[in-house]
């Protein structure tokens, strides 16, 4: 039954980092690591600044996590396969 428990833990964690729209992020960083990167980043293009604003406004249920680059297409597909497998 260990595999089923690990499966349920994985699905639970994914649901915690998924956006309200159902999107899974590409990157998840500890808030302290994200803030350190932000402080030391030397190239802030408009794309990066917009991404940072989205990441900082994203409310993850994983405390202390910053989710970046939402959505990630292949992760969405893998999650759909996991959901399908859970119905078996």
N, C-alpha and C positions, 0 to 999 in steps of 0.2 A: 504494500500500500504506500510505500515511500514515494514512488513515482507519481502517484495521484496527488499526494500532499504537496510535492514540489510543483506539480502542474498548477494546483490551486493557488499556491503562494505566488507563482509567476503571473498568473492571470490577475490576482489581486493587486500586485505591484504595478502592472501595466495600467490597470484602471485608475490608480492613484496619480499617474503622470499624464494621463490622457486629458486633453483640453475639453471644455464644455461642448465643443463641436464634434468631439470624438476623434481628434487627431493625436497621433503619437509623436512625441518630439524625437529629433535626430540626436541631440546631445542633452545630457542631464549632468549638471555639475553641482558640487556642493557650493552653497552660497559664498563661503569664504574663498574658495578657489576662483569662482567667477569674479568676485570683487577684486581679487589680486590680479587676475588677467586684465580686467577693465582698467585698473590703475596703471598697469605697465604696458598696455597696448600702445603701439606707436603709430598705427595707421587706422584712422577712423574715417572710413568712406561713408557716404550717405547710406549705402546698403547695410553696413555694419551698425551704424547708429540706429536705423529703423529696426534691425534685428534685436539690438539690445533693448530698445523700448518695448518690443513685443515680449521678449524674454522676461523683463522685469515686471510686466503687467500680468503675465501668466500665473495663475494661482494653482500650483500643484498641491496635492494632498500629501506629498512627501516633504515633511518639514525640513527646511534648510536646503532645499534643492532649487536650482534655477534650470528651467527647461528651455532649450534653444533649438531653433530651426524646426518649426512645426508647420506642416506635417512632413513626415518621412514616408514616402510611398511604399517602399518595400516592407517597412514595419507594419503598415496598415494591412498589407496582403498577408503577412505571416500571422498577424493577430486574427484575421478572418479565418485562417486555416486552424488556428488553435481553438477558436470558438466552435468551429464545425466539429473538430475532433472531440471536444468536450461533450457533444451531444450523442456520441456513440456509446 
